[in-house]
Amino acid sequence: MTIEVLYPEVANLFGDLANVDYLARSCGAQVVRTSLKEKVRFPDEDIDLVYMCGMTERSQSLVRDAFRPYVEALRERTEKGGVTLITGNALEIFGQYIENDDGSREEMLGMFPTHAVRRMMSRYNSLYLGKLDDFKVIGFKSQFAHSYGDNQKGFLETIRGAGLNPDTMAEGIRVNNLMMTYVLGPILILNPPLAKYVLQLMGVTEPKLAFEELSMDVYNTRLREFSEPTRGFTYG
Amino acid sequence: MSIRFWAALWAAKLSVPLLKITKHNGTNFPGELALKICPDFLKYIGKPGKIITVTGTNGKTTVSNLICDILEKSGKKVLNNRAGSNINSGISTALLNGVSVFNRPRYSMAVLEVDERSSKRIYPYVQPDYVVITNLFRDSIMRNAHPQYIADFLTNSIPKKSKLILNADDLISSSVAPGNDRVYFGIDRMDTDVTECINLINDMRICPRCSGVLKYEYLRYHHIGKAYCPECGFKSPEYDYEGMEVDTYNMKMTVKDKRGSKEYPLLSDSVFNIYNEITVIALMGELGMSQDETVGYLSTMKIIESRYNEETVGKINLIMQMAKDRNALACSRAFDYVSSQPGEKELFLMMNNLNDEKNWSENTCWLYDCDFEFLNRDNISHIVCTGPRTKDYRLRLNLAGVPDERISCMEDELEAVNLLRLKPGTSVYMFYGTDSLSLAFKVKESIEKRAKEEAKNDDRSALS
């Protein structure tokens, strides 16, 4: 199995890259890292998971330009059921545009009918509790932008916290096995059921995670905390 | 100048003796009060003739204190905010202490430590002659996002007239306010340098000019080092103040600048503090202080290791090592330093964000930016994880390769003291953060008590 990590020299904030190491350790996958000036591999090679995570606002433009030649290939991969996971503000790159504080717009890749509104003086920090199939997903959000537009059902169904924006319960974007979420950080380590779900999509029949018992204990502890009605959800 | 300002000045000044009487001195209350009455209080308050500000992720307190001490020793009357905070209310408190009731400045100079994120509220009114930036690293995810955000913040806030004293070995902070006059300091190649980053965090992996992957002639930690781009020829700035021949055995180094080379005493053997010292030497050079004078003053000084305290208790060494919570980089540096120390070690991890846990839940993403891998060493025989995020630490340590049999966990920090093995001759390191500071002293007392009792018991057994 092979996991392709896109642009890790810039897309590496908030411990997100640990997700890939965790998956690789759990299924023995090989990890290939593609930098901004390299040719993306998934259009030509057998890649079981494409992964990209959060980055600085300046890097979003670099990544947009680097990935532009591969938009059609990603569409094709998605139609065929290829597994792709995009976390944090990386999802904004696939929308129509990002609106800046001054109202100016940066055109993005336009794969989805969404757009982001970025407010650099207003960082949104929150806990997140949501649902996917029959399991719950917990995590953290820390972002300058929210996205708006039609994301249909999204990737996760929000129980507490913000969806794609605070006015919607649909979190992230989901098309076939392309999954995008604003939830950032070590989302797969904190959510062993989600890690197993991704591994199954990748074709691992009976996934067994590294330190599964311990990570389930950590997950259940946090799930209890995040489910407490009195637990504050938005930071600061 | 409005009536509002005078009301703010006098009310705030009046609050100072009242706070002293009620033993609440050292707070930001006077500045907070002044800003509440007059939001643009900083605009009107009288200011010293020369202002130096010190900002950056790490080292700003140490650097500010050293600068102040040197200038005071040289006979200057220096206003500072070391007793208060580094945000706008702390700066307001310091400045109002530096004027008469008629708003006449009583100091010729000010050295002010400024929080990076507060610069937007301070620099429009307090225009420094010199801005010293120690470095920019990842800090709190929630507050500081990423270092480029803070660099942009500073670029947009620092007045055009300010001369910058910058770290050439840090391509993030050295890129701040590119239009401003500047000088660079740095440290030439050291024996411990590498050329490939071994840390999880390196926020300067690509060339700022062409986005190619950067190479490093030498790399100290994270993104600190001398970089170049093989594709476009971009390279780190040249040093105006160059630290070289760093000799931590004899505690000396040479600094070369346009006036020539000079040997300086080393105030600390940690690289972080060597950078802090060179930062100060560079500023003193810019202020016109001779090399001999600077050497003379530095020779009489110490860096107070408030974040590192070592003592022998019973048959163990007990070390309090601050590892700022929410800050992957600070913890990585502390882990790296401790793991490189000789001898058998036992660690006590209590860097939980206790304040967050009261109403929220700590954002633990930083654990996966932090190099817990440094703790996977054979001479670290035991690690005790405590606090609300105990299980997260255990999982992170497991993923870092630390064998589970070396890890013990207990949520209650004071009860967790009983898990320590306290083997004679071992160094016990307590890692604590700002949230757990007061609790850390209670834990320390508890460890001391146990260590003394065990030493007594050992001695009794030996006699019988």
Contacts between the chains, C-beta under 8 A, distances in Angstrom:
chain1	res1	chain2	res2	distance
A	9	B	205	3.9
A	9	B	206	5.4
A	9	B	213	6.2
A	10	B	205	7.1
A	10	B	206	6.2
A	13	B	146	5.8
A	14	B	141	5.7
A	14	B	365	4.4
A	14	B	366	7.8
A	14	B	368	7.8
A	14	B	369	6.8
A	15	B	200	7.8
A	15	B	328	7.7
A	15	B	365	4.6
A	15	B	366	6.7
A	15	B	367	6.8
A	15	B	368	2.7
A	15	B	369	4.7
A	16	B	365	7.9
A	16	B	368	7.7
A	17	B	200	7.8
A	17	B	368	7.8
A	18	B	368	3.9
A	18	B	399	7.4
A	21	B	399	7.7
A	22	B	399	7.1
A	25	B	399	7.9
A	35	B	213	5.8
A	36	B	206	6.8
A	36	B	211	5.3
A	37	B	211	6.9
A	37	B	212	6.2
A	37	B	213	7.5
A	56	B	146	5.2
A	56	B	148	4.6
A	56	B	149	7.0
A	57	B	148	7.9
A	57	B	149	7.6
A	58	B	148	6.1
A	62	B	206	7.8
A	62	B	211	5.6
A	120	B	149	7.5
A	123	B	142	6.8
A	123	B	143	7.6
A	123	B	145	6.3
A	125	B	141	7.9
A	125	B	142	4.3
A	125	B	363	7.2
A	127	B	360	6.9
A	127	B	361	5.8
A	140	B	363	4.6
A	140	B	364	7.8
A	140	B	365	5.9
A	142	B	141	5.0
A	142	B	142	5.6
A	142	B	145	7.4
A	142	B	363	6.7
A	142	B	365	7.6
A	144	B	145	7.1
A	184	B	365	6.7
A	185	B	363	7.5
A	185	B	364	7.6
A	185	B	365	3.2
A	185	B	368	6.7
A	186	B	364	8.0
A	186	B	365	6.5
A	186	B	367	7.7
A	186	B	368	4.6
A	189	B	368	7.2
A	189	B	395	7.2
A	189	B	399	7.4
A	190	B	364	7.9
A	210	B	399	7.2
A	211	B	395	6.2
A	211	B	398	5.0
A	211	B	399	6.9
A	214	B	391	7.2
A	214	B	394	6.4
A	214	B	395	5.2
A	214	B	398	6.4
A	215	B	395	5.8
A	217	B	391	5.8
A	218	B	391	4.7
A	218	B	392	5.8
A	218	B	395	5.3
A	221	B	391	5.8
A	222	B	361	7.1
A	225	B	361	5.2
A	226	B	361	6.8
A	231	B	359	7.7
A	231	B	360	7.2
A	231	B	361	6.6
A	232	B	359	4.1
A	232	B	360	4.7
A	233	B	360	7.7
A	235	B	142	5.6
A	235	B	356	7.5
A	235	B	360	5.8
A	235	B	363	7.5
A	236	B	142	6.7
A	236	B	143	7.9
